[in-house]
Amino acid sequence: MPGSDDIVAVACDHGGFALKPAVLEVLQEAGLEVLDLGTDSEDSVDYPDFAQNLAEAVISGRAGRGVVVCGTGIGISIAANRYPEVRAAVCHDETTARLAREHNNANVLALGARVTGPEVAKDCLRAFLQTPFSGGERHERRVDKLGRLPSSA
Ligand code: RB5
């Protein structure tokens, strides 16, 4: 069941926690409802657990899209992308965030607090929120294939 795009789930690990205020600021400024899935401090946690909670929120429809943050954006996006319904894109600038929406219909933005500063992260998030999927036969076909397990492709 797809969730409302007005509800955005946010999950990070301790390495991503420093960027969380910037993420919440943009979501609040955009008037979106936040489903905050933690973590809430710099105490060490395991990013796969937070990615799993976020993926389950998106898949169940509790949120329409999500933002995950770890130190690099890599570990938490790998974990989130283990779910075929999740298309998490690690983005480092506005252009990658825009193209992740236009071409890949990304439903989760992944950011790295240790590699991306807060202002660039905010630009990424605004582009992710505001850019529609381009659609069209070729992009639809490719995105469709992303949702199929290799054994059923
Ligand atoms: C945690 O130290 C760090 O490994 C994590 O935040 C992330 O960068 C993993 O990909």
Backbone and ligand atoms as CSV (ligand in chain L), in Angstrom:
chain,resi,resn,atom,element,x,y,z
A,1,MET,N,N,0.851,-1.195,0.000
A,1,MET,CA,C,0.000,0.000,0.000
A,1,MET,C,C,0.891,1.250,0.000
A,2,PRO,N,N,0.839,2.077,-1.040
A,2,PRO,CA,C,1.690,3.262,-1.031
A,2,PRO,C,C,1.199,4.284,-0.003
A,3,GLY,N,N,2.138,4.895,0.705
A,3,GLY,CA,C,1.763,5.881,1.718
A,3,GLY,C,C,1.673,7.271,1.122
A,4,SER,N,N,1.167,8.186,1.924
A,4,SER,CA,C,1.056,9.559,1.467
A,4,SER,C,C,2.436,10.189,1.353
A,5,ASP,N,N,2.664,10.893,0.255
A,5,ASP,CA,C,3.942,11.589,0.066
A,5,ASP,C,C,4.112,12.719,1.071
A,6,ASP,N,N,3.031,13.073,1.757
A,6,ASP,CA,C,3.124,14.131,2.769
A,6,ASP,C,C,3.737,13.628,4.070
A,7,ILE,N,N,3.902,12.309,4.175
A,7,ILE,CA,C,4.539,11.759,5.378
A,7,ILE,C,C,5.909,11.205,4.980
A,8,VAL,N,N,6.939,11.753,5.595
A,8,VAL,CA,C,8.308,11.369,5.254
A,8,VAL,C,C,8.964,10.725,6.485
A,9,ALA,N,N,9.388,9.479,6.323
A,9,ALA,CA,C,10.084,8.792,7.415
A,9,ALA,C,C,11.558,9.188,7.397
A,10,VAL,N,N,12.115,9.351,8.571
A,10,VAL,CA,C,13.526,9.726,8.700
A,10,VAL,C,C,14.206,8.743,9.645
A,11,ALA,N,N,15.333,8.169,9.205
A,11,ALA,CA,C,16.089,7.260,10.070
A,11,ALA,C,C,17.574,7.507,9.862
A,12,CYS,N,N,18.305,7.477,10.961
A,12,CYS,CA,C,19.755,7.643,10.854
A,12,CYS,C,C,20.435,6.788,11.908
A,13,ASP,N,N,21.736,6.592,11.729
A,13,ASP,CA,C,22.514,5.973,12.803
A,13,ASP,C,C,23.304,7.088,13.492
A,14,HIS,N,N,24.192,6.693,14.394
A,14,HIS,CA,C,24.963,7.706,15.131
A,14,HIS,C,C,25.843,8.539,14.196
A,15,GLY,N,N,26.325,7.909,13.112
A,15,GLY,CA,C,27.183,8.629,12.166
A,15,GLY,C,C,26.405,9.650,11.353
A,16,GLY,N,N,25.102,9.474,11.260
A,16,GLY,CA,C,24.261,10.398,10.500
A,16,GLY,C,C,23.544,11.414,11.360
A,17,PHE,N,N,23.638,11.227,12.679
A,17,PHE,CA,C,22.845,12.051,13.593
A,17,PHE,C,C,23.109,13.561,13.439
A,18,ALA,N,N,24.337,13.925,13.124
A,18,ALA,CA,C,24.689,15.355,13.022
A,18,ALA,C,C,23.882,16.057,11.928
A,19,LEU,N,N,23.442,15.297,10.931
A,19,LEU,CA,C,22.706,15.911,9.809
A,19,LEU,C,C,21.189,15.924,10.052
A,20,LYS,N,N,20.767,15.248,11.078
A,20,LYS,CA,C,19.316,15.120,11.301
A,20,LYS,C,C,18.608,16.479,11.465
A,21,PRO,N,N,19.178,17.442,12.221
A,21,PRO,CA,C,18.486,18.732,12.347
A,21,PRO,C,C,18.258,19.409,10.995
A,22,ALA,N,N,19.234,19.320,10.093
A,22,ALA,CA,C,19.077,19.945,8.764
A,22,ALA,C,C,17.960,19.258,7.986
A,23,VAL,N,N,17.887,17.943,8.094
A,23,VAL,CA,C,16.840,17.181,7.400
A,23,VAL,C,C,15.467,17.575,7.952
A,24,LEU,N,N,15.348,17.617,9.263
A,24,LEU,CA,C,14.050,17.966,9.874
A,24,LEU,C,C,13.654,19.397,9.533
A,25,GLU,N,N,14.633,20.280,9.479
A,25,GLU,CA,C,14.353,21.688,9.149
A,25,GLU,C,C,13.699,21.793,7.767
A,26,VAL,N,N,14.260,21.104,6.775
A,26,VAL,CA,C,13.711,21.185,5.412
A,26,VAL,C,C,12.312,20.559,5.359
A,27,LEU,N,N,12.131,19.455,6.049
A,27,LEU,CA,C,10.816,18.789,6.015
A,27,LEU,C,C,9.760,19.667,6.686
A,28,GLN,N,N,10.147,20.296,7.787
A,28,GLN,CA,C,9.209,21.180,8.473
A,28,GLN,C,C,8.888,22.398,7.631
A,29,GLU,N,N,9.914,22.969,7.047
A,29,GLU,CA,C,9.757,24.146,6.165
A,29,GLU,C,C,8.836,23.805,4.991
A,30,ALA,N,N,8.860,22.560,4.535
A,30,ALA,CA,C,8.016,22.136,3.402
A,30,ALA,C,C,6.613,21.744,3.866
A,31,GLY,N,N,6.373,21.800,5.167
A,31,GLY,CA,C,5.034,21.493,5.696
A,31,GLY,C,C,4.712,20.006,5.664
A,32,LEU,N,N,5.738,19.165,5.700
A,32,LEU,CA,C,5.515,17.722,5.632
A,32,LEU,C,C,5.495,17.111,7.029
A,33,GLU,N,N,4.762,16.024,7.139
A,33,GLU,CA,C,4.720,15.314,8.418
A,33,GLU,C,C,5.934,14.395,8.499
A,34,VAL,N,N,6.578,14.381,9.658
A,34,VAL,CA,C,7.786,13.572,9.833
A,34,VAL,C,C,7.482,12.348,10.684
A,35,LEU,N,N,7.885,11.192,10.197
A,35,LEU,CA,C,7.834,9.979,11.002
A,35,LEU,C,C,9.278,9.719,11.438
A,36,ASP,N,N,9.579,10.103,12.667
A,36,ASP,CA,C,10.964,10.053,13.158
A,36,ASP,C,C,11.266,8.669,13.738
A,37,LEU,N,N,12.131,7.936,13.057
A,37,LEU,CA,C,12.442,6.568,13.464
A,37,LEU,C,C,13.797,6.463,14.169
A,38,GLY,N,N,14.303,7.606,14.645
A,38,GLY,CA,C,15.570,7.581,15.362
A,38,GLY,C,C,16.753,7.483,14.414
A,39,THR,N,N,17.901,7.363,14.944
A,39,THR,CA,C,18.310,7.357,16.322
A,39,THR,C,C,18.335,8.796,16.855
A,40,ASP,N,N,18.491,8.946,18.149
A,40,ASP,CA,C,18.356,10.270,18.741
A,40,ASP,C,C,19.586,10.761,19.487
A,41,SER,N,N,20.712,10.138,19.179
A,41,SER,CA,C,21.955,10.588,19.830
A,41,SER,C,C,23.150,10.049,19.041
A,42,GLU,N,N,24.329,10.368,19.523
A,42,GLU,CA,C,25.540,9.855,18.868
A,42,GLU,C,C,26.020,8.554,19.499
A,43,ASP,N,N,25.208,7.938,20.329
A,43,ASP,CA,C,25.552,6.624,20.890
A,43,ASP,C,C,25.516,5.594,19.758
A,44,SER,N,N,26.500,4.729,19.760
A,44,SER,CA,C,26.667,3.784,18.658
A,44,SER,C,C,25.483,2.820,18.518
A,45,VAL,N,N,24.997,2.734,17.282
A,45,VAL,CA,C,23.899,1.807,16.941
A,45,VAL,C,C,24.265,1.136,15.615
A,46,ASP,N,N,23.435,0.206,15.168
A,46,ASP,CA,C,23.700,-0.507,13.910
A,46,ASP,C,C,22.770,0.005,12.808
A,47,TYR,N,N,23.365,0.566,11.762
A,47,TYR,CA,C,22.532,1.183,10.707
A,47,TYR,C,C,21.545,0.221,10.035
A,48,PRO,N,N,21.829,-1.107,9.918
A,48,PRO,CA,C,20.820,-1.965,9.277
A,48,PRO,C,C,19.475,-1.974,10.032
A,49,ASP,N,N,19.541,-1.831,11.358
A,49,ASP,CA,C,18.289,-1.838,12.139
A,49,ASP,C,C,17.426,-0.628,11.792
A,50,PHE,N,N,18.073,0.502,11.599
A,50,PHE,CA,C,17.322,1.733,11.312
A,50,PHE,C,C,16.828,1.738,9.865
A,51,ALA,N,N,17.642,1.178,8.980
A,51,ALA,CA,C,17.204,1.043,7.582
A,51,ALA,C,C,15.996,0.118,7.498
A,52,GLN,N,N,16.024,-0.953,8.274
A,52,GLN,CA,C,14.908,-1.906,8.264
A,52,GLN,C,C,13.614,-1.225,8.733
A,53,ASN,N,N,13.702,-0.454,9.811
A,53,ASN,CA,C,12.499,0.236,10.303
A,53,ASN,C,C,11.963,1.203,9.262
A,54,LEU,N,N,12.869,1.888,8.594
A,54,LEU,CA,C,12.419,2.840,7.579
A,54,LEU,C,C,11.804,2.106,6.388
A,55,ALA,N,N,12.440,1.041,5.944
A,55,ALA,CA,C,11.906,0.285,4.791
A,55,ALA,C,C,10.511,-0.238,5.138
A,56,GLU,N,N,10.351,-0.737,6.340
A,56,GLU,CA,C,9.041,-1.273,6.726
A,56,GLU,C,C,7.983,-0.175,6.784
A,57,ALA,N,N,8.389,1.011,7.191
A,57,ALA,CA,C,7.433,2.133,7.232
A,57,ALA,C,C,6.977,2.502,5.826
A,58,VAL,N,N,7.907,2.511,4.887
A,58,VAL,CA,C,7.553,2.871,3.505
A,58,VAL,C,C,6.708,1.754,2.871
A,59,ILE,N,N,7.105,0.514,3.103
A,59,ILE,CA,C,6.393,-0.610,2.492
A,59,ILE,C,C,4.967,-0.723,3.050
A,60,SER,N,N,4.813,-0.461,4.342
A,60,SER,CA,C,3.477,-0.590,4.958
A,60,SER,C,C,2.579,0.596,4.646
A,61,GLY,N,N,3.167,1.678,4.139
A,61,GLY,CA,C,2.370,2.864,3.834
A,61,GLY,C,C,2.287,3.849,4.987
A,62,ARG,N,N,3.029,3.586,6.071
A,62,ARG,CA,C,3.045,4.568,7.169
A,62,ARG,C,C,3.715,5.857,6.705
A,63,ALA,N,N,4.575,5.751,5.705
A,63,ALA,CA,C,5.197,6.933,5.095
A,63,ALA,C,C,5.226,6.712,3.586
A,64,GLY,N,N,5.199,7.814,2.847
A,64,GLY,CA,C,5.229,7.701,1.393
A,64,GLY,C,C,6.638,7.667,0.846
A,65,ARG,N,N,7.559,8.238,1.586
A,65,ARG,CA,C,8.956,8.289,1.160
A,65,ARG,C,C,9.834,8.468,2.399
A,66,GLY,N,N,11.131,8.416,2.197
A,66,GLY,CA,C,11.994,8.447,3.372
A,66,GLY,C,C,13.341,9.078,3.119
A,67,VAL,N,N,13.994,9.374,4.241
A,67,VAL,CA,C,15.366,9.883,4.215
A,67,VAL,C,C,16.172,9.049,5.207
A,68,VAL,N,N,17.299,8.506,4.755
A,68,VAL,CA,C,18.188,7.773,5.661
A,68,VAL,C,C,19.548,8.462,5.678
A,69,VAL,N,N,20.155,8.472,6.834
A,69,VAL,CA,C,21.459,9.134,6.967
A,69,VAL,C,C,22.385,8.266,7.816
A,70,CYS,N,N,23.582,8.033,7.313
A,70,CYS,CA,C,24.639,7.441,8.146
A,70,CYS,C,C,25.900,8.257,7.891
A,71,GLY,N,N,27.056,7.719,8.207
A,71,GLY,CA,C,28.277,8.507,8.015
A,71,GLY,C,C,28.505,8.860,6.564
A,72,THR,N,N,28.326,7.873,5.709
A,72,THR,CA,C,28.552,8.081,4.271
A,72,THR,C,C,27.272,8.021,3.434
A,73,GLY,N,N,26.220,7.513,4.002
A,73,GLY,CA,C,24.988,7.233,3.242
A,73,GLY,C,C,25.031,5.857,2.593
A,74,ILE,N,N,26.189,5.219,2.646
A,74,ILE,CA,C,26.356,3.965,1.902
A,74,ILE,C,C,25.762,2.770,2.650
A,75,GLY,N,N,26.207,2.570,3.880
A,75,GLY,CA,C,25.741,1.381,4.607
A,75,GLY,C,C,24.227,1.363,4.765
A,76,ILE,N,N,23.674,2.498,5.137
A,76,ILE,CA,C,22.234,2.540,5.411
A,76,ILE,C,C,21.426,2.408,4.108
A,77,SER,N,N,22.006,2.856,2.975
A,77,SER,CA,C,21.288,2.693,1.695
A,77,SER,C,C,21.391,1.251,1.208
A,78,ILE,N,N,22.529,0.616,1.416
A,78,ILE,CA,C,22.654,-0.801,1.040
A,78,ILE,C,C,21.599,-1.607,1.803
A,79,ALA,N,N,21.499,-1.330,3.088
A,79,ALA,CA,C,20.532,-2.069,3.912
A,79,ALA,C,C,19.094,-1.801,3.450
A,80,ALA,N,N,18.765,-0.544,3.184
A,80,ALA,CA,C,17.389,-0.207,2.759
A,80,ALA,C,C,17.074,-0.831,1.403
A,81,ASN,N,N,18.084,-0.903,0.531
A,81,ASN,CA,C,17.846,-1.433,-0.820
A,81,ASN,C,C,17.723,-2.959,-0.863
A,82,ARG,N,N,17.827,-3.616,0.282
A,82,ARG,CA,C,17.578,-5.060,0.318
A,82,ARG,C,C,16.089,-5.351,0.174
A,83,TYR,N,N,15.282,-4.317,0.303
A,83,TYR,CA,C,13.829,-4.472,0.134
A,83,TYR,C,C,13.491,-4.035,-1.297
A,84,PRO,N,N,12.872,-4.916,-2.090
A,84,PRO,CA,C,12.634,-4.592,-3.504
A,84,PRO,C,C,11.755,-3.358,-3.723
A,85,GLU,N,N,10.931,-3.035,-2.736
A,85,GLU,CA,C,10.049,-1.863,-2.889
A,85,GLU,C,C,10.795,-0.554,-2.655
A,86,VAL,N,N,11.982,-0.660,-2.082
A,86,VAL,CA,C,12.746,0.553,-1.734
A,86,VAL,C,C,13.748,0.866,-2.845
A,87,ARG,N,N,13.757,2.122,-3.240
A,87,ARG,CA,C,14.778,2.611,-4.176
A,87,ARG,C,C,15.494,3.768,-3.476
A,88,ALA,N,N,16.554,3.406,-2.753
A,88,ALA,CA,C,17.309,4.407,-1.989
A,88,ALA,C,C,18.504,4.874,-2.805
A,89,ALA,N,N,18.651,6.177,-2.938
A,89,ALA,CA,C,19.746,6.746,-3.730
A,89,ALA,C,C,20.651,7.585,-2.835
A,90,VAL,N,N,21.929,7.247,-2.847
A,90,VAL,CA,C,22.904,8.085,-2.130
A,90,VAL,C,C,23.198,9.282,-3.018
A,91,CYS,N,N,22.960,10.462,-2.510
A,91,CYS,CA,C,23.152,11.681,-3.312
A,91,CYS,C,C,24.122,12.618,-2.615
A,92,HIS,N,N,24.916,13.287,-3.438
A,92,HIS,CA,C,25.939,14.182,-2.894
A,92,HIS,C,C,25.743,15.624,-3.329
A,93,ASP,N,N,24.775,15.848,-4.185
A,93,ASP,CA,C,24.519,17.208,-4.655
A,93,ASP,C,C,23.106,17.254,-5.232
A,94,GLU,N,N,22.677,18.474,-5.552
A,94,GLU,CA,C,21.323,18.693,-6.049
A,94,GLU,C,C,21.065,17.906,-7.344
A,95,THR,N,N,22.090,17.824,-8.190
A,95,THR,CA,C,21.908,17.153,-9.491
A,95,THR,C,C,21.642,15.660,-9.317
A,96,THR,N,N,22.431,15.010,-8.461
A,96,THR,CA,C,22.196,13.570,-8.271
A,96,THR,C,C,20.825,13.346,-7.628
A,97,ALA,N,N,20.423,14.224,-6.738
A,97,ALA,CA,C,19.113,14.066,-6.099
A,97,ALA,C,C,17.987,14.255,-7.124
A,98,ARG,N,N,18.138,15.234,-7.995
A,98,ARG,CA,C,17.110,15.471,-9.022
A,98,ARG,C,C,17.022,14.279,-9.979
A,99,LEU,N,N,18.183,13.795,-10.415
A,99,LEU,CA,C,18.175,12.671,-11.360
A,99,LEU,C,C,17.701,11.373,-10.703
A,100,ALA,N,N,17.954,11.233,-9.420
A,100,ALA,CA,C,17.462,10.038,-8.712
A,100,ALA,C,C,15.938,10.005,-8.726
A,101,ARG,N,N,15.322,11.160,-8.723
A,101,ARG,CA,C,13.857,11.236,-8.829
A,101,ARG,C,C,13.437,11.083,-10.298
A,102,GLU,N,N,14.042,11.854,-11.181
A,102,GLU,CA,C,13.596,11.865,-12.588
A,102,GLU,C,C,13.755,10.508,-13.251
A,103,HIS,N,N,14.893,9.861,-13.066
A,103,HIS,CA,C,15.172,8.619,-13.782
A,103,HIS,C,C,14.866,7.365,-12.985
A,104,ASN,N,N,15.119,7.425,-11.673
A,104,ASN,CA,C,15.037,6.200,-10.864
A,104,ASN,C,C,13.808,6.147,-9.966
A,105,ASN,N,N,13.031,7.203,-9.949
A,105,ASN,CA,C,11.865,7.278,-9.061
A,105,ASN,C,C,12.256,6.869,-7.641
A,106,ALA,N,N,13.397,7.365,-7.184
A,106,ALA,CA,C,13.871,7.034,-5.831
A,106,ALA,C,C,12.805,7.415,-4.812
A,107,ASN,N,N,12.534,6.503,-3.898
A,107,ASN,CA,C,11.576,6.840,-2.837
A,107,ASN,C,C,12.267,7.050,-1.486
A,108,VAL,N,N,13.583,6.867,-1.489
A,108,VAL,CA,C,14.358,7.131,-0.274
A,108,VAL,C,C,15.632,7.878,-0.671
A,109,LEU,N,N,15.881,8.972,0.013
A,109,LEU,CA,C,17.124,9.730,-0.189
A,109,LEU,C,C,18.114,9.306,0.892
A,110,ALA,N,N,19.329,8.963,0.495
A,110,ALA,CA,C,20.368,8.603,1.463
A,110,ALA,C,C,21.444,9.679,1.465
A,111,LEU,N,N,21.801,10.117,2.666
A,111,LEU,CA,C,22.803,11.175,2.824
A,111,LEU,C,C,23.910,10.710,3.772
A,112,GLY,N,N,25.083,11.297,3.610
A,112,GLY,CA,C,26.213,10.962,4.473
A,112,GLY,C,C,26.656,12.182,5.257
A,113,ALA,N,N,26.482,12.120,6.574
A,113,ALA,CA,C,26.792,13.284,7.411
A,113,ALA,C,C,28.289,13.578,7.483
A,114,ARG,N,N,29.113,12.550,7.196
A,114,ARG,CA,C,30.556,12.776,7.282
A,114,ARG,C,C,31.149,13.207,5.947
A,115,VAL,N,N,30.330,13.224,4.914
A,115,VAL,CA,C,30.855,13.592,3.590
A,115,VAL,C,C,30.085,14.742,2.937
A,116,THR,N,N,28.926,15.059,3.464
A,116,THR,CA,C,28.089,16.111,2.869
A,116,THR,C,C,27.715,17.117,3.961
A,117,GLY,N,N,27.993,18.372,3.697
A,117,GLY,CA,C,27.673,19.422,4.666
A,117,GLY,C,C,26.185,19.708,4.706
A,118,PRO,N,N,25.743,20.371,5.769
A,118,PRO,CA,C,24.302,20.589,5.950
A,118,PRO,C,C,23.631,21.394,4.833
A,119,GLU,N,N,24.324,22.383,4.289
A,119,GLU,CA,C,23.665,23.196,3.251
A,119,GLU,C,C,23.474,22.393,1.960
A,120,VAL,N,N,24.489,21.618,1.591
A,120,VAL,CA,C,24.372,20.769,0.392
A,120,VAL,C,C,23.322,19.682,0.639
A,121,ALA,N,N,23.312,19.140,1.840
A,121,ALA,CA,C,22.314,18.119,2.181
A,121,ALA,C,C,20.897,18.689,2.049
A,122,LYS,N,N,20.724,19.925,2.472
A,122,LYS,CA,C,19.400,20.562,2.361
A,122,LYS,C,C,19.013,20.746,0.893
A,123,ASP,N,N,19.990,21.125,0.060
A,123,ASP,CA,C,19.724,21.248,-1.383
A,123,ASP,C,C,19.294,19.893,-1.955
A,124,CYS,N,N,20.001,18.839,-1.554
A,124,CYS,CA,C,19.661,17.483,-2.025
A,124,CYS,C,C,18.223,17.146,-1.629
A,125,LEU,N,N,17.896,17.408,-0.391
A,125,LEU,CA,C,16.570,17.029,0.105
A,125,LEU,C,C,15.478,17.836,-0.590
A,126,ARG,N,N,15.719,19.120,-0.791
A,126,ARG,CA,C,14.706,19.935,-1.492
A,126,ARG,C,C,14.498,19.409,-2.911
A,127,ALA,N,N,15.584,19.061,-3.592
A,127,ALA,CA,C,15.462,18.526,-4.962
A,127,ALA,C,C,14.723,17.197,-4.938
A,128,PHE,N,N,15.051,16.358,-3.973
A,128,PHE,CA,C,14.383,15.052,-3.842
A,128,PHE,C,C,12.873,15.239,-3.624
A,129,LEU,N,N,12.507,16.200,-2.793
A,129,LEU,CA,C,11.091,16.411,-2.467
A,129,LEU,C,C,10.309,17.028,-3.627
A,130,GLN,N,N,10.993,17.890,-4.379
A,130,GLN,CA,C,10.259,18.687,-5.368
A,130,GLN,C,C,10.259,18.119,-6.780
A,131,THR,N,N,11.119,17.146,-7.051
A,131,THR,CA,C,11.255,16.670,-8.431
A,131,THR,C,C,10.361,15.471,-8.692
A,132,PRO,N,N,9.502,15.540,-9.693
A,132,PRO,CA,C,8.681,14.363,-10.013
A,132,PRO,C,C,9.462,13.339,-10.841
A,133,PHE,N,N,9.005,12.100,-10.820
A,133,PHE,CA,C,9.534,11.051,-11.692
A,133,PHE,C,C,9.197,11.440,-13.131
A,134,SER,N,N,10.176,11.344,-14.030
A,134,SER,CA,C,9.917,11.712,-15.433
A,134,SER,C,C,8.918,10.769,-16.081
A,135,GLY,N,N,8.923,9.511,-15.646
A,135,GLY,CA,C,8.013,8.537,-16.256
A,135,GLY,C,C,8.438,8.250,-17.684
A,136,GLY,N,N,7.495,7.850,-18.488
A,136,GLY,CA,C,7.819,7.486,-19.871
A,136,GLY,C,C,8.179,6.013,-19.908
A,137,GLU,N,N,7.957,5.429,-21.090
A,137,GLU,CA,C,8.091,3.965,-21.231
A,137,GLU,C,C,9.456,3.443,-20.776
A,138,ARG,N,N,10.541,4.101,-21.172
A,138,ARG,CA,C,11.853,3.498,-20.860
A,138,ARG,C,C,12.187,3.595,-19.376
A,139,HIS,N,N,11.878,4.740,-18.746
A,139,HIS,CA,C,12.175,4.835,-17.308
A,139,HIS,C,C,11.263,3.910,-16.510
A,140,GLU,N,N,9.991,3.853,-16.905
A,140,GLU,CA,C,9.034,2.960,-16.202
A,140,GLU,C,C,9.516,1.522,-16.278
A,141,ARG,N,N,9.931,1.118,-17.478
A,141,ARG,CA,C,10.370,-0.266,-17.681
A,141,ARG,C,C,11.575,-0.595,-16.783
A,142,ARG,N,N,12.523,0.316,-16.718
A,142,ARG,CA,C,13.734,0.067,-15.928
A,142,ARG,C,C,13.430,0.059,-14.429
A,143,VAL,N,N,12.610,1.005,-14.005
A,143,VAL,CA,C,12.273,1.068,-12.573
A,143,VAL,C,C,11.469,-0.169,-12.174
A,144,ASP,N,N,10.612,-0.617,-13.068
A,144,ASP,CA,C,9.855,-1.860,-12.839
A,144,ASP,C,C,10.786,-3.041,-12.593
A,145,LYS,N,N,11.845,-3.102,-13.384
A,145,LYS,CA,C,12.804,-4.205,-13.245
A,145,LYS,C,C,13.523,-4.145,-11.894
A,146,LEU,N,N,13.697,-2.948,-11.362
A,146,LEU,CA,C,14.364,-2.824,-10.055
A,146,LEU,C,C,13.555,-3.505,-8.961
A,147,GLY,N,N,12.258,-3.527,-9.122
A,147,GLY,CA,C,11.388,-4.085,-8.088
A,147,GLY,C,C,11.224,-5.581,-8.172
A,148,ARG,N,N,11.862,-6.202,-9.172
A,148,ARG,CA,C,11.735,-7.654,-9.307
A,148,ARG,C,C,12.988,-8.336,-8.791
A,149,LEU,N,N,12.800,-9.366,-8.019
A,149,LEU,CA,C,13.949,-10.131,-7.537
A,149,LEU,C,C,14.638,-10.780,-8.727
A,150,PRO,N,N,15.941,-10.961,-8.696
A,150,PRO,CA,C,16.666,-11.550,-9.834
A,150,PRO,C,C,16.050,-12.869,-10.315
A,151,SER,N,N,15.576,-13.680,-9.374
A,151,SER,CA,C,15.027,-14.990,-9.750
A,151,SER,C,C,13.736,-14.886,-10.552
A,152,SER,N,N,13.026,-13.743,-10.431
A,152,SER,CA,C,11.756,-13.609,-11.144
A,152,SER,C,C,11.857,-12.640,-12.318
A,153,ALA,N,N,13.082,-12.147,-12.588
A,153,ALA,CA,C,13.239,-11.137,-13.663
A,153,ALA,C,C,13.060,-11.759,-15.052
L,1,RB5,C1,C,29.395,4.249,11.599
L,1,RB5,O1,O,30.635,4.434,12.173
L,1,RB5,C2,C,29.511,4.252,10.077
L,1,RB5,O2,O,30.177,3.091,9.669
L,1,RB5,C3,C,28.157,4.359,9.439
L,1,RB5,O3,O,27.540,5.536,9.861
L,1,RB5,C4,C,28.132,4.400,7.932
L,1,RB5,O4,O,28.987,5.369,7.412
L,1,RB5,C5,C,28.222,3.118,7.247
L,1,RB5,O5,O,28.152,3.014,6.009
